[in-house]
Amino acid sequence: MSGHGAAQPMTSAPCGALTGVAEVPGDKSISHRALILGALAVGRTQVTGLLEGQDVLDTAAAMRAFGATVDRTGPGAWTVQGVGVGGFREPEQVIDCGNSGTGVRLIMGAMATSPITATFTGDASLRKRPMGRVTDPLALFGARAWGRAGGRLPMTVVGAADPVPVHYVVPVPSAQVKSAVLLAGLNAPGQTVVIEREATRDHSERMLRCFGAALTVEDAPEGRVITLTGQPELQPQTVAVPRDPSSAAFPVCAALVVPGSEVLVPGVSRNPTRDGLYVTLLEMGADIAFENPREEGGEPVADMRVRFTGALKGVEVPPERAPSMIDEYPILSVVAAFAEGATVMRGVRELRVKESDRIAAMADGLRACGVTVEYGPDTMVVRGRGAQGVPGGATVAVHLDHRIAMSFLVLGMAAQAAVTVDDAGPVATSFPVFGPLMTGLGADLRAG
């Protein structure tokens, strides 16, 4: 499956029990950061378990363009010979970040305090996404950016020749914005301070410390205060990337809605800033056991054993949980469709500026499959059909969004009639083995 080129429709038919071991790919967020920080370190960083989806491969190509040596040495095994903080060279070509909002925003941050110029673009979906939320704080360091109307790609960023440290309050919960500012702060003198009113995923903070940056985190009345001391010499590391909880969500949720299923998903990150979906599923009555808890690559990890119970109930998901599960609302809305009663999701405005308007895309697809959905600018309500079952039988537009595609393929596994997505190609951006993995568990997925 490819995130580019001609559309690749796929149909998911009702199937029998899903059983077996689901070895999902490495964490996408951590994979991006390992490549970028490896490129900013002095020496050779070794990465194992790297997600080899198109999003991450595009970030690897970008790091090469900025002067790092990035090599694949085996499945999931990569080395990065870094150029040091402030050592990026000016790319000769436009940087194409494909479908990845994380990649482009983090890379903009990493180059924004070096005296170089780079032009960024992406696929049709990424070119619609707003970049002002990143370029505005980068301007405080002294960087300048010019793009299309609305702050959209293609966009040229001119890095600051004499960067200054900044004190920045993140206006909306966004790990991408926070991380871009912290990466920019690496090459600014003095201390850069970022304040989050609501905590978001903390992979950047953990990995910056791992690479030797002086970084502190303090809970204060104004929020979570992150202080980074600029111009360190980052040290190369050996990074073991844990499995991605956002990818694990798909086999986990499929097992919860397909009768008779039992699936083991080993080595999944249990980072508390990424755990909101699993907290919510447990509140809905899901049978999920976390076995063999341990730490890998500085991240808490566990094996997840999931069993179908058929007794899920609708819940209200509080808005403060949104940052810890922002990518998982599409698949949660599928589970909600099979539960008894309404599931109310609040604080989900950020879903409107992801790879697609995920609120509208999920609502349209669920309605086409026979599910009642109501939504507003910041809310979504799915009225579960419980014992009635979900009719399915629709063809769903995924709007170049990998998570929308996978969510409706999961729905088709448990619906009364097959569900087709108009393009499964974007799945390759984050979960290139989704098709064979789910088929191996017993799913009935067919191309075309």
BAKE-103803 format. One record per residue (C-alpha): z, y, x; residue number from 1. Coordinates in steps of 0.02 Angstrom, whole numbers, plus 50000, padded with zeros to 5 digits. Example, Ala and Ser with C-alpha at 12.3 -4.5 7.8 and 13.67 -1.06 7.14 Angstrom:
residues 2
50390:49775:50615:1
50357:49947:50684:2
//
This chain:
residues 448
50000:50000:50000:1
49954:50172:50066:2
50013:50342:50012:3
49837:50412:50038:4
49662:50375:49976:5
49604:50297:49814:6
49730:50256:49678:7
49799:50079:49682:8
49857:50028:49507:9
49986:49889:49494:10
50053:49792:49346:11
50228:49719:49330:12
50244:49581:49201:13
50404:49510:49124:14
50474:49380:49243:15
50609:49248:49257:16
50772:49266:49352:17
50763:49357:49519:18
50852:49259:49656:19
50865:49262:49844:20
50896:49382:49988:21
50818:49556:49984:22
50805:49624:50161:23
50760:49804:50122:24
50693:49923:50256:25
50795:50037:50366:26
50866:50198:50299:27
50731:50332:50285:28
50847:50480:50310:29
50924:50405:50467:30
50754:50351:50534:31
50685:50529:50525:32
50839:50598:50612:33
50840:50466:50749:34
50662:50511:50798:35
50692:50699:50794:36
50857:50696:50889:37
50786:50569:51011:38
50646:50694:51045:39
50776:50832:51074:40
50882:50728:51192:41
50856:50714:51380:42
50807:50534:51421:43
50759:50378:51327:44
50829:50340:51153:45
50810:50165:51084:46
50801:50137:50896:47
50812:49971:50804:48
50788:49943:50618:49
50677:50097:50601:50
50591:50112:50434:51
50405:50092:50469:52
50348:50177:50309:53
50216:50313:50314:54
50343:50455:50299:55
50431:50402:50458:56
50270:50361:50550:57
50213:50539:50513:58
50374:50606:50591:59
50345:50496:50745:60
50170:50570:50762:61
50242:50745:50745:62
50367:50714:50886:63
50223:50658:50997:64
50131:50819:50953:65
50283:50920:51009:66
50285:50831:51178:67
50401:50681:51160:68
50343:50506:51207:69
50366:50392:51057:70
50322:50207:51071:71
50339:50055:50958:72
50404:49906:51058:73
50420:49780:50915:74
50455:49767:50728:75
50572:49911:50689:76
50602:49939:50875:77
50552:50107:50949:78
50587:50211:51103:79
50586:50401:51114:80
50577:50491:51281:81
50648:50660:51237:82
50606:50833:51304:83
50777:50913:51278:84
50838:51051:51164:85
50715:51195:51177:86
50588:51084:51263:87
50460:51065:51123:88
50283:51112:51174:89
50162:51196:51056:90
50060:51067:50958:91
49872:51070:50980:92
49836:51011:50803:93
49902:51040:50627:94
50058:50935:50592:95
50023:50823:50441:96
50187:50764:50363:97
50101:50663:50226:98
50217:50643:50078:99
50380:50682:50166:100
50483:50832:50114:101
50622:50774:50228:102
50506:50759:50377:103
50424:50929:50361:104
50584:51025:50326:105
50682:50945:50468:106
50540:50967:50591:107
50521:51151:50543:108
50706:51172:50581:109
50694:51081:50747:110
50552:51194:50811:111
50605:51359:50731:112
50711:51420:50877:113
50582:51383:51013:114
50446:51512:51059:115
50304:51406:50992:116
50191:51407:50839:117
50152:51258:50728:118
50054:51237:50566:119
50112:51107:50439:120
50023:51022:50295:121
50041:50865:50190:122
49968:50768:50046:123
49934:50840:49873:124
50113:50808:49818:125
50195:50887:49971:126
50081:51039:49961:127
50157:51078:49790:128
50337:51077:49851:129
50428:51240:49893:130
50466:51274:50076:131
50549:51443:50053:132
50719:51360:50035:133
50700:51311:50219:134
50597:51454:50291:135
50716:51585:50217:136
50867:51528:50319:137
50757:51495:50471:138
50705:51678:50464:139
50887:51723:50497:140
50868:51644:50669:141
50714:51751:50700:142
50577:51628:50649:143
50430:51685:50542:144
50326:51586:50419:145
50164:51612:50323:146
50103:51494:50188:147
50020:51482:50020:148
50083:51573:49866:149
50256:51515:49816:150
50299:51467:49995:151
50194:51310:49993:152
50098:51213:50125:153
49991:51231:50225:154
50112:51343:50319:155
50121:51414:50494:156
50292:51437:50574:157
50316:51549:50726:158
50475:51502:50815:159
50601:51631:50872:160
50582:51685:51055:161
50760:51752:51059:162
50854:51656:50923:163
51023:51710:50860:164
51155:51598:50781:165
51177:51611:50593:166
51311:51595:50461:167
51229:51518:50308:168
51293:51468:50137:169
51176:51336:50062:170
51131:51403:49888:171
51093:51234:49809:172
51152:51061:49865:173
51019:51004:49988:174
51041:50894:50141:175
50865:50944:50196:176
50907:51129:50200:177
51075:51100:50284:178
50996:50987:50415:179
50853:51107:50451:180
50978:51247:50485:181
51084:51135:50598:182
50931:51077:50696:183
50877:51258:50718:184
51052:51300:50775:185
51038:51178:50920:186
50932:51302:51020:187
51024:51460:50968:188
51166:51526:51077:189
51342:51528:51009:190
51398:51446:50848:191
51293:51416:50694:192
51396:51392:50535:193
51333:51308:50377:194
51438:51307:50218:195
51405:51183:50076:196
51488:51216:49910:197
51450:51034:49865:198
51444:50900:50000:199
51275:50817:50028:200
51227:50666:50133:201
51302:50688:50306:202
51183:50587:50416:203
51138:50741:50518:204
51319:50781:50559:205
51356:50601:50608:206
51202:50585:50716:207
51220:50754:50800:208
51393:50703:50856:209
51325:50535:50912:210
51198:50624:51024:211
51335:50732:51100:212
51326:50895:51003:213
51488:50992:50978:214
51504:50994:50789:215
51655:51012:50676:216
51674:50990:50489:217
51814:51071:50390:218
51854:51074:50205:219
51895:51254:50159:220
51916:51351:49996:221
51735:51410:50007:222
51671:51232:50031:223
51626:51113:50172:224
51612:51215:50332:225
51504:51141:50471:226
51509:51227:50640:227
51384:51184:50777:228
51390:51249:50955:229
51214:51286:51013:230
51116:51241:51170:231
51194:51073:51211:232
51111:50942:51320:233
51092:50800:51198:234
51116:50627:51271:235
50998:50482:51229:236
51071:50347:51119:237
51043:50172:51055:238
51030:50191:50866:239
51042:50043:50747:240
50973:50103:50580:241
51064:50025:50431:242
50966:49971:50277:243
50923:50108:50154:244
51035:50119:49998:245
50895:50211:49907:246
50775:50066:49939:247
50911:49938:49901:248
50927:50020:49730:249
50767:49938:49670:250
50809:49752:49696:251
50990:49789:49645:252
50940:49870:49481:253
50806:49740:49448:254
50938:49604:49462:255
51047:49699:49338:256
50914:49704:49202:257
50821:49537:49225:258
50922:49397:49142:259
50994:49261:49254:260
50967:49356:49416:261
51074:49348:49574:262
51017:49441:49729:263
51098:49472:49899:264
51051:49633:49990:265
51122:49626:50167:266
51171:49767:50283:267
51158:49915:50165:268
51232:50084:50212:269
51390:50125:50113:270
51396:50304:50171:271
51503:50391:50038:272
51380:50536:50028:273
51245:50410:49972:274
51350:50299:49858:275
51337:50387:49690:276
51217:50263:49610:277
51328:50114:49648:278
51483:50204:49584:279
51387:50240:49423:280
51323:50061:49404:281
51500:49994:49421:282
51556:50115:49285:283
51416:50044:49176:284
51488:49869:49198:285
51375:49803:49337:286
51428:49649:49434:287
51410:49710:49614:288
51516:49642:49757:289
51522:49724:49929:290
51545:49588:50058:291
51574:49589:50247:292
51607:49777:50265:293
51576:49840:50442:294
51506:49985:50543:295
51332:49993:50618:296
51254:50143:50705:297
51401:50253:50657:298
51377:50213:50472:299
51483:50105:50355:300
51384:49951:50302:301
51409:49803:50183:302
51314:49658:50106:303
51286:49683:49919:304
51287:49536:49800:305
51221:49578:49626:306
51226:49469:49470:307
51153:49498:49298:308
51285:49516:49162:309
51187:49586:49015:310
51334:49694:48964:311
51291:49864:49034:312
51346:50018:48938:313
51289:50199:48942:314
51398:50322:49037:315
51407:50508:49075:316
51363:50546:49257:317
51457:50702:49314:318
51356:50842:49394:319
51460:50839:49553:320
51396:50663:49588:321
51214:50720:49594:322
51203:50757:49781:323
51257:50579:49823:324
51123:50498:49715:325
50985:50627:49692:326
50848:50502:49739:327
50917:50366:49627:328
50908:50450:49456:329
50735:50377:49419:330
50793:50197:49440:331
50959:50236:49355:332
50862:50296:49203:333
50776:50125:49197:334
50943:50035:49199:335
51004:50157:49066:336
50857:50106:48955:337
50925:49927:48949:338
51108:49977:48923:339
51201:49999:48759:340
51222:50181:48711:341
51171:50344:48793:342
51176:50382:48978:343
51195:50569:49009:344
51143:50638:49178:345
51196:50816:49217:346
51166:50927:49368:347
50993:50854:49401:348
50892:51015:49418:349
50844:50966:49596:350
50739:50823:49526:351
50611:50951:49469:352
50560:50994:49648:353
50551:50820:49723:354
50387:50727:49755:355
50354:50760:49571:356
50451:50837:49426:357
50550:50676:49414:358
50638:50724:49252:359
50474:50751:49160:360
50388:50602:49243:361
50528:50480:49198:362
50544:50549:49022:363
50357:50532:48990:364
50351:50355:49058:365
50507:50295:48969:366
50447:50366:48804:367
50279:50279:48827:368
50379:50117:48850:369
50475:50142:48687:370
50635:50225:48751:371
50709:50384:48676:372
50738:50520:48807:373
50798:50699:48791:374
50802:50823:48934:375
50827:51004:48980:376
50814:51106:49140:377
50969:51024:49216:378
51003:50870:49107:379
50926:50706:49055:380
50988:50587:48919:381
50922:50409:48904:382
50968:50319:48743:383
50982:50138:48793:384
50908:50002:48682:385
51034:49867:48730:386
51004:49703:48639:387
50844:49771:48559:388
50760:49767:48729:389
50631:49887:48799:390
50454:49865:48727:391
50358:49917:48884:392
50170:49890:48872:393
50120:50061:48940:394
50020:50129:49085:395
50126:50260:49174:396
50070:50407:49281:397
50175:50415:49440:398
50112:50584:49505:399
50102:50523:49686:400
50289:50486:49681:401
50347:50325:49763:402
50513:50317:49670:403
50431:50341:49500:404
50310:50200:49541:405
50445:50077:49595:406
50558:50122:49449:407
50426:50078:49320:408
50377:49920:49412:409
50560:49867:49396:410
50557:49912:49212:411
50406:49799:49186:412
50503:49650:49256:413
50627:49657:49111:414
50524:49737:48971:415
50448:49641:48825:416
50271:49680:48885:417
50196:49717:49055:418
50200:49894:49127:419
50063:49965:49237:420
50082:50110:49359:421
49924:50210:49391:422
49951:50213:49579:423
50068:50104:49683:424
49996:50175:49845:425
50136:50303:49873:426
50264:50161:49883:427
50210:50139:50066:428
50292:50305:50110:429
50468:50232:50095:430
50461:50046:50054:431
50303:49967:50125:432
50364:49789:50091:433
50416:49822:49911:434
50279:49713:49836:435
50304:49555:49941:436
50493:49574:49940:437
50505:49584:49750:438
50375:49447:49727:439
50477:49338:49845:440
50627:49360:49729:441
50523:49305:49579:442
50440:49464:49515:443
50265:49455:49440:444
50171:49600:49521:445
49982:49609:49515:446
49865:49733:49594:447
49740:49820:49483:448
//
